[in-house]
Amino acid sequence: MSAGPLTDLPYVIGPDGGLDLPLGRLGTVHKIPGSVLDGRAAVIEHTLPARSLAAPLHRHSREDEMTIVLAGEMGVLLGDDVVYAGPGSYVLKPRGQWHAFWSAGATELRVIELVVPSGFEIYCQRLAPLLSSGADPAAVTRLAKEYGIEFDFDSVPRLCERFGLTFG
């Protein structure tokens, strides 16, 4: 769904609006693309089933992510620190820091991700069809490199075992 041309203001997206491009089990709805704010920020809504890992350990070189927890409980590995955040919590994942997040509770996690500056949402748009077609990690790594993102795919089994999660 779309609210019309992306440069039209005012820009309003309803609760069921936005560009829906899931990334595996991670529900991803692009609410405000970077083009609306001239590249300054983008807003993405994520959902994730209970006890699920969102992505391998990774870091961004170009953007900061600020996550607002709407429902459920989010677990986050930030460098060596593990934090848990419930509804109403804000979690900063600064650029350059290795991180991973997951749905830590018994219910679905729902969060809003503010990405500053924008650009990561374009990566997600390009990644979604790769994942849905079963692309290998090498293809995902090549795409991520274009956007200044590094992944540690070997972290997935460790994270799943450590926190009792599923992935994929």
Steps between C-alpha positions, in 0.01 A plus 500: 500500500612856445389846600575637154816652354773487762576871488142614569448666838327460732602136503271276702513121520225315682555198724463260206691714249856491375716281281484144640824311426567222751857389559450135583312480831568870565194695394616824339263780403656819369291778653696813402763456230810715502387685188222668701757663732763563234718217633514624860310204650274205426245315714443124484260287704618148587316200642667181611350176638570406862849364574634587153830658397456789255840483326857381554733718703573801279608864493422804288765753401262767369196525724380492859190300589263606773243237592175566684336188643124502444410147616677192630851486643813572299837351584801680360869418491688831479871426482552284812189627680165322503196716569128433508239759413122492537219715361577870513879444508744665263820322397788668315710285268774742390689466176817296524377285791449127450143412595217253464142503626229245563152445632581403859151437630215255451314738264573670169740794512389821327739795467549823311848555362618856433800487265720813486597584231291297260638247253461179698140474381624480139728215603196324654303551180776336300558226758138380522488339152843343555383333820170387352686331212739320738815700427822373654695694766753615239230690306366652822855599600565669164180703528569592863848623409345749255315652797786491750357207697703207633352167616636225720298205368689264733333679794155354425545157667671659803226761544222245455654264754589770752155665498276204406401638159412384152614664176398487136 
